[in-house]
């Protein structure tokens, strides 16, 4: 299984990467600038190109 996780440097993404280690689950964590969630076409292109089974949106805006 291939899973895209957005917010690659956050706590959720980091934890998912650790827990998937040594399993048949491939976690690909992406964040800016490689995957900018404000760029609709870029997100659609990444989804088509990388063919994920699932996407987990763990991105967050923390400067509130």
Secondary structure as UniProt FT lines:
FT   STRAND          2..6
FT   TURN            8..9
FT   HELIX           11..20
FT   TURN            21..22
FT   STRAND          26..30
FT   TURN            32..34
FT   TURN            37..38
FT   HELIX           40..50
FT   STRAND          54..57
//
